[in-house]
Amino acid sequence: VLSFPKPNSTMPTLLNYGQMKLLFHEFGHVLHNICSETELIVFSGTQVDKDFMEAPSQILEHWLLEPNVLKNISSHYQSKTQLTDDIVRSIVDAETFDLGYKTMRQVTFDMFDFTL
């Protein structure tokens, strides 16, 4: 699921924001599987309702939009300088841009599902 570039002798593996978002997303699935160990398989892992299956991973994705989280896990790989507040704000703004449109698009899909 995760396919990141391998480090070499001169360059470590560096992850961009999209790759970090994917890592957080997949780790959400890991946490869901670890924390949902039950006697009945129907309440565990990918056996849950499809609507809920993505919930833990999407919640973890949103943690990446918390400025303190983003700053604490990010730095220049050589100088170790943290991201500035302006850069963090720009990343959050870019990720939340047109959120109203995305929400209404999803509501439209949901309404279509209800009519079926």
Biopython code that builds the backbone (N, CA, C, O; Angstrom):
import numpy as np
from Bio.PDB.StructureBuilder import StructureBuilder

atoms = [
    (1, "VAL", "N", (0.828, -1.190, 0.000)),
    (1, "VAL", "CA", (0.000, 0.000, 0.000)),
    (1, "VAL", "C", (0.870, 1.250, 0.000)),
    (1, "VAL", "O", (0.591, 2.211, -0.717)),
    (2, "LEU", "N", (1.912, 1.231, 0.800)),
    (2, "LEU", "CA", (2.821, 2.377, 0.839)),
    (2, "LEU", "C", (4.028, 2.073, -0.034)),
    (2, "LEU", "O", (4.656, 1.022, 0.101)),
    (3, "SER", "N", (4.341, 2.981, -0.913)),
    (3, "SER", "CA", (5.476, 2.799, -1.799)),
    (3, "SER", "C", (6.296, 4.077, -1.779)),
    (3, "SER", "O", (6.092, 4.973, -2.598)),
    (4, "PHE", "N", (7.219, 4.150, -0.840)),
    (4, "PHE", "CA", (8.051, 5.335, -0.696)),
    (4, "PHE", "C", (9.430, 5.060, -1.285)),
    (4, "PHE", "O", (9.882, 3.915, -1.319)),
    (5, "PRO", "N", (10.093, 6.112, -1.745)),
    (5, "PRO", "CA", (11.438, 5.907, -2.291)),
    (5, "PRO", "C", (12.399, 5.402, -1.212)),
    (5, "PRO", "O", (12.322, 5.798, -0.050)),
    (6, "LYS", "N", (13.294, 4.525, -1.629)),
    (6, "LYS", "CA", (14.280, 3.996, -0.685)),
    (6, "LYS", "C", (15.393, 5.015, -0.477)),
    (6, "LYS", "O", (15.753, 5.746, -1.400)),
    (7, "PRO", "N", (15.936, 5.061, 0.730)),
    (7, "PRO", "CA", (17.078, 5.949, 0.955)),
    (7, "PRO", "C", (18.321, 5.381, 0.272)),
    (7, "PRO", "O", (18.403, 4.186, -0.011)),
    (8, "ASN", "N", (19.269, 6.253, 0.018)),
    (8, "ASN", "CA", (20.558, 5.774, -0.478)),
    (8, "ASN", "C", (21.651, 6.401, 0.377)),
    (8, "ASN", "O", (21.358, 7.039, 1.388)),
    (9, "SER", "N", (22.884, 6.228, -0.012)),
    (9, "SER", "CA", (23.998, 6.690, 0.823)),
    (9, "SER", "C", (24.071, 8.209, 0.943)),
    (9, "SER", "O", (24.674, 8.722, 1.886)),
    (10, "THR", "N", (23.471, 8.934, 0.009)),
    (10, "THR", "CA", (23.551, 10.399, 0.061)),
    (10, "THR", "C", (22.233, 11.078, 0.404)),
    (10, "THR", "O", (22.215, 12.263, 0.739)),
    (11, "MET", "N", (21.133, 10.342, 0.323)),
    (11, "MET", "CA", (19.829, 10.975, 0.538)),
    (11, "MET", "C", (18.907, 10.054, 1.337)),
    (11, "MET", "O", (18.695, 8.907, 0.944)),
    (12, "PRO", "N", (18.357, 10.539, 2.447)),
    (12, "PRO", "CA", (17.390, 9.728, 3.192)),
    (12, "PRO", "C", (16.043, 9.718, 2.463)),
    (12, "PRO", "O", (15.837, 10.467, 1.508)),
    (13, "THR", "N", (15.153, 8.878, 2.915)),
    (13, "THR", "CA", (13.797, 8.898, 2.368)),
    (13, "THR", "C", (13.088, 10.135, 2.892)),
    (13, "THR", "O", (12.960, 10.322, 4.102)),
    (14, "LEU", "N", (12.631, 10.973, 1.983)),
    (14, "LEU", "CA", (11.917, 12.195, 2.348)),
    (14, "LEU", "C", (10.474, 12.059, 1.879)),
    (14, "LEU", "O", (10.219, 11.629, 0.754)),
    (15, "LEU", "N", (9.536, 12.425, 2.740)),
    (15, "LEU", "CA", (8.122, 12.319, 2.397)),
    (15, "LEU", "C", (7.520, 13.701, 2.233)),
    (15, "LEU", "O", (7.737, 14.592, 3.055)),
    (16, "ASN", "N", (6.761, 13.868, 1.160)),
    (16, "ASN", "CA", (6.047, 15.127, 0.979)),
    (16, "ASN", "C", (4.716, 15.054, 1.735)),
    (16, "ASN", "O", (4.407, 14.037, 2.356)),
    (17, "TYR", "N", (3.940, 16.124, 1.681)),
    (17, "TYR", "CA", (2.694, 16.164, 2.444)),
    (17, "TYR", "C", (1.734, 15.047, 2.018)),
    (17, "TYR", "O", (1.121, 14.399, 2.867)),
    (18, "GLY", "N", (1.605, 14.825, 0.727)),
    (18, "GLY", "CA", (0.702, 13.781, 0.244)),
    (18, "GLY", "C", (1.100, 12.400, 0.745)),
    (18, "GLY", "O", (0.240, 11.592, 1.096)),
    (19, "GLN", "N", (2.392, 12.128, 0.780)),
    (19, "GLN", "CA", (2.872, 10.844, 1.282)),
    (19, "GLN", "C", (2.648, 10.722, 2.787)),
    (19, "GLN", "O", (2.320, 9.645, 3.285)),
    (20, "MET", "N", (2.827, 11.829, 3.508)),
    (20, "MET", "CA", (2.561, 11.814, 4.952)),
    (20, "MET", "C", (1.075, 11.579, 5.212)),
    (20, "MET", "O", (0.709, 10.845, 6.130)),
    (21, "LYS", "N", (0.231, 12.199, 4.407)),
    (21, "LYS", "CA", (-1.217, 12.015, 4.557)),
    (21, "LYS", "C", (-1.575, 10.547, 4.335)),
    (21, "LYS", "O", (-2.388, 9.987, 5.071)),
    (22, "LEU", "N", (-0.974, 9.926, 3.325)),
    (22, "LEU", "CA", (-1.209, 8.511, 3.054)),
    (22, "LEU", "C", (-0.709, 7.645, 4.212)),
    (22, "LEU", "O", (-1.378, 6.691, 4.609)),
    (23, "LEU", "N", (0.457, 7.975, 4.750)),
    (23, "LEU", "CA", (1.003, 7.233, 5.884)),
    (23, "LEU", "C", (0.063, 7.320, 7.089)),
    (23, "LEU", "O", (-0.221, 6.307, 7.729)),
    (24, "PHE", "N", (-0.416, 8.520, 7.398)),
    (24, "PHE", "CA", (-1.354, 8.687, 8.506)),
    (24, "PHE", "C", (-2.642, 7.907, 8.238)),
    (24, "PHE", "O", (-3.184, 7.270, 9.141)),
    (25, "HIS", "N", (-3.125, 7.958, 7.004)),
    (25, "HIS", "CA", (-4.349, 7.247, 6.630)),
    (25, "HIS", "C", (-4.187, 5.744, 6.880)),
    (25, "HIS", "O", (-5.029, 5.121, 7.527)),
    (26, "GLU", "N", (-3.120, 5.183, 6.373)),
    (26, "GLU", "CA", (-2.907, 3.738, 6.514)),
    (26, "GLU", "C", (-2.656, 3.356, 7.968)),
    (26, "GLU", "O", (-3.068, 2.282, 8.407)),
    (27, "PHE", "N", (-1.985, 4.225, 8.714)),
    (27, "PHE", "CA", (-1.772, 3.947, 10.132)),
    (27, "PHE", "C", (-3.110, 3.956, 10.875)),
    (27, "PHE", "O", (-3.268, 3.249, 11.871)),
    (28, "GLY", "N", (-4.071, 4.749, 10.402)),
    (28, "GLY", "CA", (-5.416, 4.719, 10.976)),
    (28, "GLY", "C", (-6.052, 3.346, 10.834)),
    (28, "GLY", "O", (-6.728, 2.871, 11.747)),
    (29, "HIS", "N", (-5.832, 2.700, 9.675)),
    (29, "HIS", "CA", (-6.330, 1.333, 9.489)),
    (29, "HIS", "C", (-5.629, 0.377, 10.456)),
    (29, "HIS", "O", (-6.263, -0.518, 11.015)),
    (30, "VAL", "N", (-4.331, 0.567, 10.652)),
    (30, "VAL", "CA", (-3.582, -0.276, 11.589)),
    (30, "VAL", "C", (-4.158, -0.131, 12.997)),
    (30, "VAL", "O", (-4.430, -1.128, 13.665)),
    (31, "LEU", "N", (-4.344, 1.114, 13.445)),
    (31, "LEU", "CA", (-4.906, 1.343, 14.780)),
    (31, "LEU", "C", (-6.302, 0.745, 14.906)),
    (31, "LEU", "O", (-6.653, 0.183, 15.943)),
    (32, "HIS", "N", (-7.096, 0.870, 13.843)),
    (32, "HIS", "CA", (-8.444, 0.298, 13.865)),
    (32, "HIS", "C", (-8.372, -1.206, 14.078)),
    (32, "HIS", "O", (-9.124, -1.756, 14.883)),
    (33, "ASN", "N", (-7.477, -1.871, 13.367)),
    (33, "ASN", "CA", (-7.352, -3.324, 13.514)),
    (33, "ASN", "C", (-6.832, -3.715, 14.889)),
    (33, "ASN", "O", (-7.295, -4.697, 15.469)),
    (34, "ILE", "N", (-5.887, -2.966, 15.410)),
    (34, "ILE", "CA", (-5.331, -3.277, 16.729)),
    (34, "ILE", "C", (-6.371, -3.067, 17.826)),
    (34, "ILE", "O", (-6.500, -3.884, 18.737)),
    (35, "CYS", "N", (-7.106, -1.968, 17.728)),
    (35, "CYS", "CA", (-8.048, -1.594, 18.794)),
    (35, "CYS", "C", (-9.397, -2.287, 18.678)),
    (35, "CYS", "O", (-10.206, -2.194, 19.601)),
    (36, "SER", "N", (-9.664, -2.969, 17.589)),
    (36, "SER", "CA", (-10.981, -3.587, 17.415)),
    (36, "SER", "C", (-10.923, -5.104, 17.528)),
    (36, "SER", "O", (-11.704, -5.814, 16.894)),
    (37, "GLU", "N", (-10.010, -5.584, 18.325)),
    (37, "GLU", "CA", (-9.920, -7.018, 18.527)),
    (37, "GLU", "C", (-11.108, -7.455, 19.378)),
    (37, "GLU", "O", (-11.227, -7.059, 20.538)),
    (38, "THR", "N", (-11.981, -8.268, 18.802)),
    (38, "THR", "CA", (-13.195, -8.690, 19.488)),
    (38, "THR", "C", (-13.390, -10.190, 19.320)),
    (38, "THR", "O", (-12.708, -10.840, 18.528)),
    (39, "GLU", "N", (-14.338, -10.725, 20.085)),
    (39, "GLU", "CA", (-14.661, -12.141, 19.944)),
    (39, "GLU", "C", (-15.420, -12.405, 18.647)),
    (39, "GLU", "O", (-15.302, -13.478, 18.055)),
    (40, "LEU", "N", (-16.204, -11.412, 18.210)),
    (40, "LEU", "CA", (-17.002, -11.570, 16.994)),
    (40, "LEU", "C", (-16.339, -10.826, 15.846)),
    (40, "LEU", "O", (-16.159, -9.610, 15.912)),
    (41, "ILE", "N", (-15.977, -11.546, 14.805)),
    (41, "ILE", "CA", (-15.247, -10.968, 13.677)),
    (41, "ILE", "C", (-16.043, -9.871, 12.976)),
    (41, "ILE", "O", (-15.454, -9.005, 12.328)),
    (42, "VAL", "N", (-17.375, -9.892, 13.093)),
    (42, "VAL", "CA", (-18.195, -8.898, 12.392)),
    (42, "VAL", "C", (-17.982, -7.483, 12.927)),
    (42, "VAL", "O", (-18.400, -6.516, 12.289)),
    (43, "PHE", "N", (-17.343, -7.349, 14.081)),
    (43, "PHE", "CA", (-17.086, -6.026, 14.653)),
    (43, "PHE", "C", (-15.620, -5.622, 14.541)),
    (43, "PHE", "O", (-15.186, -4.680, 15.203)),
    (44, "SER", "N", (-14.867, -6.314, 13.723)),
    (44, "SER", "CA", (-13.427, -6.100, 13.678)),
    (44, "SER", "C", (-12.941, -5.768, 12.267)),
    (44, "SER", "O", (-13.487, -6.247, 11.273)),
    (45, "GLY", "N", (-11.900, -4.937, 12.208)),
    (45, "GLY", "CA", (-11.184, -4.662, 10.962)),
    (45, "GLY", "C", (-12.058, -4.284, 9.791)),
    (45, "GLY", "O", (-12.890, -3.382, 9.886)),
    (46, "THR", "N", (-11.864, -4.986, 8.673)),
    (46, "THR", "CA", (-12.603, -4.665, 7.446)),
    (46, "THR", "C", (-13.988, -5.293, 7.417)),
    (46, "THR", "O", (-14.708, -5.147, 6.429)),
    (47, "GLN", "N", (-14.373, -5.985, 8.477)),
    (47, "GLN", "CA", (-15.699, -6.609, 8.534)),
    (47, "GLN", "C", (-16.790, -5.630, 8.961)),
    (47, "GLN", "O", (-17.976, -5.946, 8.867)),
    (48, "VAL", "N", (-16.402, -4.456, 9.423)),
    (48, "VAL", "CA", (-17.394, -3.466, 9.853)),
    (48, "VAL", "C", (-18.098, -2.884, 8.631)),
    (48, "VAL", "O", (-17.673, -3.103, 7.497)),
    (49, "ASP", "N", (-19.180, -2.140, 8.872)),
    (49, "ASP", "CA", (-19.894, -1.498, 7.765)),
    (49, "ASP", "C", (-18.938, -0.638, 6.950)),
    (49, "ASP", "O", (-18.026, -0.012, 7.489)),
    (50, "LYS", "N", (-19.163, -0.620, 5.652)),
    (50, "LYS", "CA", (-18.294, 0.144, 4.741)),
    (50, "LYS", "C", (-18.251, 1.622, 5.121)),
    (50, "LYS", "O", (-17.224, 2.279, 4.950)),
    (51, "ASP", "N", (-19.372, 2.149, 5.638)),
    (51, "ASP", "CA", (-19.404, 3.560, 6.040)),
    (51, "ASP", "C", (-18.399, 3.851, 7.146)),
    (51, "ASP", "O", (-17.818, 4.935, 7.198)),
    (52, "PHE", "N", (-18.195, 2.872, 8.035)),
    (52, "PHE", "CA", (-17.296, 3.101, 9.169)),
    (52, "PHE", "C", (-15.856, 2.699, 8.876)),
    (52, "PHE", "O", (-14.933, 3.201, 9.518)),
    (53, "MET", "N", (-15.655, 1.817, 7.932)),
    (53, "MET", "CA", (-14.317, 1.267, 7.691)),
    (53, "MET", "C", (-13.259, 2.351, 7.484)),
    (53, "MET", "O", (-12.117, 2.182, 7.911)),
    (54, "GLU", "N", (-13.614, 3.448, 6.843)),
    (54, "GLU", "CA", (-12.658, 4.519, 6.567)),
    (54, "GLU", "C", (-12.596, 5.575, 7.675)),
    (54, "GLU", "O", (-11.724, 6.444, 7.646)),
    (55, "ALA", "N", (-13.498, 5.511, 8.641)),
    (55, "ALA", "CA", (-13.561, 6.562, 9.667)),
    (55, "ALA", "C", (-12.257, 6.714, 10.457)),
    (55, "ALA", "O", (-11.743, 7.830, 10.536)),
    (56, "PRO", "N", (-11.697, 5.651, 11.043)),
    (56, "PRO", "CA", (-10.464, 5.846, 11.814)),
    (56, "PRO", "C", (-9.311, 6.400, 10.970)),
    (56, "PRO", "O", (-8.546, 7.244, 11.437)),
    (57, "SER", "N", (-9.191, 5.926, 9.739)),
    (57, "SER", "CA", (-8.083, 6.391, 8.897)),
    (57, "SER", "C", (-8.272, 7.847, 8.487)),
    (57, "SER", "O", (-7.300, 8.597, 8.396)),
    (58, "GLN", "N", (-9.517, 8.253, 8.239)),
    (58, "GLN", "CA", (-9.758, 9.650, 7.870)),
    (58, "GLN", "C", (-9.584, 10.582, 9.062)),
    (58, "GLN", "O", (-9.143, 11.721, 8.905)),
    (59, "ILE", "N", (-9.928, 10.102, 10.248)),
    (59, "ILE", "CA", (-9.694, 10.907, 11.452)),
    (59, "ILE", "C", (-8.198, 11.135, 11.628)),
    (59, "ILE", "O", (-7.765, 12.247, 11.931)),
    (60, "LEU", "N", (-7.418, 10.088, 11.438)),
    (60, "LEU", "CA", (-5.970, 10.242, 11.588)),
    (60, "LEU", "C", (-5.395, 11.175, 10.532)),
    (60, "LEU", "O", (-4.468, 11.932, 10.818)),
    (61, "GLU", "N", (-5.931, 11.134, 9.317)),
    (61, "GLU", "CA", (-5.508, 12.078, 8.272)),
    (61, "GLU", "C", (-5.680, 13.519, 8.744)),
    (61, "GLU", "O", (-4.823, 14.368, 8.501)),
    (62, "HIS", "N", (-6.790, 13.782, 9.417)),
    (62, "HIS", "CA", (-7.084, 15.146, 9.854)),
    (62, "HIS", "C", (-6.144, 15.615, 10.965)),
    (62, "HIS", "O", (-5.968, 16.819, 11.149)),
    (63, "TRP", "N", (-5.548, 14.696, 11.696)),
    (63, "TRP", "CA", (-4.556, 15.099, 12.704)),
    (63, "TRP", "C", (-3.382, 15.805, 12.047)),
    (63, "TRP", "O", (-2.754, 16.681, 12.641)),
    (64, "LEU", "N", (-3.101, 15.415, 10.831)),
    (64, "LEU", "CA", (-1.994, 16.034, 10.106)),
    (64, "LEU", "C", (-2.259, 17.509, 9.819)),
    (64, "LEU", "O", (-1.323, 18.265, 9.560)),
    (65, "LEU", "N", (-3.520, 17.923, 9.862)),
    (65, "LEU", "CA", (-3.866, 19.327, 9.639)),
    (65, "LEU", "C", (-3.767, 20.167, 10.912)),
    (65, "LEU", "O", (-3.957, 21.382, 10.868)),
    (66, "GLU", "N", (-3.474, 19.533, 12.030)),
    (66, "GLU", "CA", (-3.262, 20.285, 13.266)),
    (66, "GLU", "C", (-1.876, 20.928, 13.185)),
    (66, "GLU", "O", (-0.879, 20.221, 13.036)),
    (67, "PRO", "N", (-1.801, 22.249, 13.281)),
    (67, "PRO", "CA", (-0.508, 22.925, 13.120)),
    (67, "PRO", "C", (0.600, 22.382, 14.018)),
    (67, "PRO", "O", (1.739, 22.243, 13.571)),
    (68, "ASN", "N", (0.285, 22.071, 15.281)),
    (68, "ASN", "CA", (1.346, 21.571, 16.168)),
    (68, "ASN", "C", (1.827, 20.182, 15.749)),
    (68, "ASN", "O", (3.008, 19.868, 15.904)),
    (69, "VAL", "N", (0.935, 19.350, 15.223)),
    (69, "VAL", "CA", (1.336, 18.026, 14.735)),
    (69, "VAL", "C", (2.225, 18.186, 13.511)),
    (69, "VAL", "O", (3.291, 17.578, 13.419)),
    (70, "LEU", "N", (1.778, 19.003, 12.582)),
    (70, "LEU", "CA", (2.529, 19.219, 11.345)),
    (70, "LEU", "C", (3.924, 19.771, 11.631)),
    (70, "LEU", "O", (4.904, 19.349, 11.018)),
    (71, "LYS", "N", (4.003, 20.708, 12.556)),
    (71, "LYS", "CA", (5.311, 21.287, 12.886)),
    (71, "LYS", "C", (6.217, 20.283, 13.593)),
    (71, "LYS", "O", (7.424, 20.257, 13.351)),
    (72, "ASN", "N", (5.641, 19.459, 14.461)),
    (72, "ASN", "CA", (6.455, 18.523, 15.235)),
    (72, "ASN", "C", (7.001, 17.359, 14.422)),
    (72, "ASN", "O", (8.012, 16.767, 14.798)),
    (73, "ILE", "N", (6.352, 17.024, 13.320)),
    (73, "ILE", "CA", (6.849, 15.890, 12.525)),
    (73, "ILE", "C", (7.615, 16.340, 11.287)),
    (73, "ILE", "O", (8.108, 15.507, 10.526)),
    (74, "SER", "N", (7.717, 17.643, 11.082)),
    (74, "SER", "CA", (8.344, 18.156, 9.860)),
    (74, "SER", "C", (9.576, 18.984, 10.180)),
    (74, "SER", "O", (9.601, 19.748, 11.145)),
    (75, "SER", "N", (10.580, 18.818, 9.362)),
    (75, "SER", "CA", (11.772, 19.670, 9.459)),
    (75, "SER", "C", (12.606, 19.478, 8.194)),
    (75, "SER", "O", (12.429, 18.512, 7.451)),
    (76, "HIS", "N", (13.507, 20.410, 7.972)),
    (76, "HIS", "CA", (14.447, 20.263, 6.866)),
    (76, "HIS", "C", (15.384, 19.115, 7.218)),
    (76, "HIS", "O", (15.867, 19.031, 8.347)),
    (77, "TYR", "N", (15.637, 18.250, 6.278)),
    (77, "TYR", "CA", (16.390, 17.043, 6.600)),
    (77, "TYR", "C", (17.855, 17.306, 6.940)),
    (77, "TYR", "O", (18.490, 16.472, 7.586)),
    (78, "GLN", "N", (18.405, 18.442, 6.521)),
    (78, "GLN", "CA", (19.797, 18.742, 6.855)),
    (78, "GLN", "C", (19.908, 19.706, 8.032)),
    (78, "GLN", "O", (20.605, 19.428, 9.008)),
    (79, "SER", "N", (19.221, 20.829, 7.936)),
    (79, "SER", "CA", (19.364, 21.851, 8.984)),
    (79, "SER", "C", (18.459, 21.599, 10.181)),
    (79, "SER", "O", (18.648, 22.211, 11.233)),
    (80, "LYS", "N", (17.478, 20.708, 10.042)),
    (80, "LYS", "CA", (16.502, 20.392, 11.095)),
    (80, "LYS", "C", (15.597, 21.568, 11.437)),
    (80, "LYS", "O", (14.922, 21.552, 12.467)),
    (81, "THR", "N", (15.577, 22.588, 10.583)),
    (81, "THR", "CA", (14.719, 23.750, 10.793)),
    (81, "THR", "C", (13.260, 23.344, 10.617)),
    (81, "THR", "O", (12.899, 22.701, 9.632)),
    (82, "GLN", "N", (12.421, 23.730, 11.587)),
    (82, "GLN", "CA", (10.993, 23.421, 11.496)),
    (82, "GLN", "C", (10.313, 24.303, 10.463)),
    (82, "GLN", "O", (10.828, 25.353, 10.078)),
    (83, "LEU", "N", (9.147, 23.854, 10.026)),
    (83, "LEU", "CA", (8.344, 24.670, 9.122)),
    (83, "LEU", "C", (7.915, 25.946, 9.840)),
    (83, "LEU", "O", (7.644, 25.936, 11.041)),
    (84, "THR", "N", (7.860, 27.026, 9.101)),
    (84, "THR", "CA", (7.402, 28.282, 9.693)),
    (84, "THR", "C", (5.882, 28.242, 9.841)),
    (84, "THR", "O", (5.204, 27.437, 9.203)),
    (85, "ASP", "N", (5.365, 29.120, 10.686)),
    (85, "ASP", "CA", (3.914, 29.204, 10.869)),
    (85, "ASP", "C", (3.215, 29.539, 9.558)),
    (85, "ASP", "O", (2.122, 29.039, 9.292)),
    (86, "ASP", "N", (3.842, 30.387, 8.733)),
    (86, "ASP", "CA", (3.242, 30.753, 7.444)),
    (86, "ASP", "C", (3.127, 29.548, 6.512)),
    (86, "ASP", "O", (2.112, 29.382, 5.835)),
    (87, "ILE", "N", (4.151, 28.714, 6.474)),
    (87, "ILE", "CA", (4.116, 27.526, 5.620)),
    (87, "ILE", "C", (3.066, 26.546, 6.133)),
    (87, "ILE", "O", (2.310, 25.973, 5.349)),
    (88, "VAL", "N", (3.021, 26.357, 7.441)),
    (88, "VAL", "CA", (2.020, 25.460, 8.030)),
    (88, "VAL", "C", (0.618, 25.961, 7.709)),
    (88, "VAL", "O", (-0.250, 25.179, 7.320)),
    (89, "ARG", "N", (0.397, 27.253, 7.870)),
    (89, "ARG", "CA", (-0.915, 27.839, 7.572)),
    (89, "ARG", "C", (-1.260, 27.647, 6.089)),
    (89, "ARG", "O", (-2.411, 27.370, 5.751)),
    (90, "SER", "N", (-0.276, 27.792, 5.216)),
    (90, "SER", "CA", (-0.503, 27.598, 3.777)),
    (90, "SER", "C", (-0.903, 26.158, 3.460)),
    (90, "SER", "O", (-1.782, 25.921, 2.632)),
    (91, "ILE", "N", (-0.263, 25.213, 4.114)),
    (91, "ILE", "CA", (-0.595, 23.801, 3.900)),
    (91, "ILE", "C", (-2.021, 23.523, 4.363)),
    (91, "ILE", "O", (-2.800, 22.890, 3.650)),
    (92, "VAL", "N", (-2.354, 23.997, 5.554)),
    (92, "VAL", "CA", (-3.707, 23.789, 6.088)),
    (92, "VAL", "C", (-4.740, 24.474, 5.196)),
    (92, "VAL", "O", (-5.786, 23.897, 4.898)),
    (93, "ASP", "N", (-4.450, 25.697, 4.773)),
    (93, "ASP", "CA", (-5.376, 26.422, 3.894)),
    (93, "ASP", "C", (-5.577, 25.695, 2.566)),
    (93, "ASP", "O", (-6.696, 25.619, 2.060)),
    (94, "ALA", "N", (-4.500, 25.165, 2.008)),
    (94, "ALA", "CA", (-4.604, 24.448, 0.732)),
    (94, "ALA", "C", (-5.433, 23.172, 0.884)),
    (94, "ALA", "O", (-6.214, 22.824, -0.002)),
    (95, "GLU", "N", (-5.259, 22.482, 2.001)),
    (95, "GLU", "CA", (-6.000, 21.243, 2.230)),
    (95, "GLU", "C", (-7.476, 21.491, 2.507)),
    (95, "GLU", "O", (-8.315, 20.649, 2.187)),
    (96, "THR", "N", (-7.801, 22.625, 3.092)),
    (96, "THR", "CA", (-9.197, 22.907, 3.445)),
    (96, "THR", "C", (-9.887, 23.814, 2.429)),
    (96, "THR", "O", (-11.052, 24.173, 2.602)),
    (97, "PHE", "N", (-9.168, 24.183, 1.372)),
    (97, "PHE", "CA", (-9.759, 25.018, 0.329)),
    (97, "PHE", "C", (-10.932, 24.284, -0.314)),
    (97, "PHE", "O", (-10.857, 23.073, -0.522)),
    (98, "ASP", "N", (-11.958, 24.956, -0.617)),
    (98, "ASP", "CA", (-13.208, 24.470, -1.224)),
    (98, "ASP", "C", (-13.841, 23.307, -0.454)),
    (98, "ASP", "O", (-14.436, 22.405, -1.044)),
    (99, "LEU", "N", (-13.701, 23.347, 0.865)),
    (99, "LEU", "CA", (-14.277, 22.311, 1.713)),
    (99, "LEU", "C", (-15.802, 22.280, 1.593)),
    (99, "LEU", "O", (-16.411, 21.212, 1.647)),
    (100, "GLY", "N", (-16.415, 23.461, 1.429)),
    (100, "GLY", "CA", (-17.865, 23.517, 1.252)),
    (100, "GLY", "C", (-18.303, 22.766, 0.008)),
    (100, "GLY", "O", (-19.292, 22.033, 0.034)),
    (101, "TYR", "N", (-17.569, 22.948, -1.079)),
    (101, "TYR", "CA", (-17.878, 22.235, -2.326)),
    (101, "TYR", "C", (-17.735, 20.727, -2.127)),
    (101, "TYR", "O", (-18.600, 19.954, -2.540)),
    (102, "LYS", "N", (-16.637, 20.316, -1.492)),
    (102, "LYS", "CA", (-16.406, 18.886, -1.278)),
    (102, "LYS", "C", (-17.512, 18.284, -0.415)),
    (102, "LYS", "O", (-17.959, 17.163, -0.658)),
    (103, "THR", "N", (-17.948, 19.036, 0.593)),
    (103, "THR", "CA", (-19.016, 18.554, 1.470)),
    (103, "THR", "C", (-20.324, 18.417, 0.698)),
    (103, "THR", "O", (-21.010, 17.401, 0.811)),
    (104, "MET", "N", (-20.671, 19.432, -0.082)),
    (104, "MET", "CA", (-21.918, 19.379, -0.858)),
    (104, "MET", "C", (-21.870, 18.274, -1.915)),
    (104, "MET", "O", (-22.891, 17.653, -2.210)),
    (105, "ARG", "N", (-20.714, 18.034, -2.474)),
    (105, "ARG", "CA", (-20.555, 16.944, -3.445)),
    (105, "ARG", "C", (-20.855, 15.609, -2.766)),
    (105, "ARG", "O", (-21.562, 14.766, -3.318)),
    (106, "GLN", "N", (-20.307, 15.427, -1.557)),
    (106, "GLN", "CA", (-20.545, 14.187, -0.827)),
    (106, "GLN", "C", (-22.010, 14.058, -0.425)),
    (106, "GLN", "O", (-22.572, 12.964, -0.485)),
    (107, "VAL", "N", (-22.638, 15.164, -0.016)),
    (107, "VAL", "CA", (-24.063, 15.145, 0.331)),
    (107, "VAL", "C", (-24.896, 14.734, -0.885)),
    (107, "VAL", "O", (-25.863, 13.985, -0.752)),
    (108, "THR", "N", (-24.523, 15.221, -2.061)),
    (108, "THR", "CA", (-25.227, 14.841, -3.291)),
    (108, "THR", "C", (-25.125, 13.340, -3.530)),
    (108, "THR", "O", (-26.118, 12.696, -3.872)),
    (109, "PHE", "N", (-23.933, 12.780, -3.353)),
    (109, "PHE", "CA", (-23.766, 11.330, -3.495)),
    (109, "PHE", "C", (-24.632, 10.590, -2.475)),
    (109, "PHE", "O", (-25.270, 9.587, -2.797)),
    (110, "ASP", "N", (-24.646, 11.099, -1.243)),
    (110, "ASP", "CA", (-25.435, 10.461, -0.188)),
    (110, "ASP", "C", (-26.921, 10.494, -0.513)),
    (110, "ASP", "O", (-27.622, 9.499, -0.330)),
    (111, "MET", "N", (-27.400, 11.629, -0.992)),
    (111, "MET", "CA", (-28.816, 11.751, -1.350)),
    (111, "MET", "C", (-29.168, 10.784, -2.482)),
    (111, "MET", "O", (-30.246, 10.190, -2.486)),
    (112, "PHE", "N", (-28.264, 10.633, -3.427)),
    (112, "PHE", "CA", (-28.475, 9.683, -4.518)),
    (112, "PHE", "C", (-28.579, 8.263, -3.969)),
    (112, "PHE", "O", (-29.448, 7.494, -4.381)),
    (113, "ASP", "N", (-27.683, 7.917, -3.032)),
    (113, "ASP", "CA", (-27.724, 6.588, -2.422)),
    (113, "ASP", "C", (-29.051, 6.340, -1.717)),
    (113, "ASP", "O", (-29.609, 5.247, -1.806)),
    (114, "PHE", "N", (-29.557, 7.349, -1.017)),
    (114, "PHE", "CA", (-30.813, 7.188, -0.285)),
    (114, "PHE", "C", (-31.997, 6.974, -1.223)),
    (114, "PHE", "O", (-32.971, 6.320, -0.849)),
    (115, "THR", "N", (-31.923, 7.515, -2.430)),
    (115, "THR", "CA", (-33.038, 7.346, -3.366)),
    (115, "THR", "C", (-33.031, 5.968, -4.024)),
    (115, "THR", "O", (-34.043, 5.537, -4.577)),
    (116, "LEU", "N", (-31.912, 5.291, -3.965)),
    (116, "LEU", "CA", (-31.839, 3.946, -4.580)),
    (116, "LEU", "C", (-32.511, 2.930, -3.740)),
    (116, "LEU", "O", (-32.546, 1.754, -4.101)),
]
sb = StructureBuilder()
sb.init_structure("model")
sb.init_model(0)
sb.init_chain("A")
sb.init_seg("    ")
for serial, (resi, resn, name, xyz) in enumerate(atoms, 1):
    if name == "N":
        sb.init_residue(resn, " ", resi, " ")
    sb.init_atom(name, np.array(xyz, "f"), 0.0, 1.0, " ", f" {name:<3s}", serial, name[0])
structure = sb.get_structure()
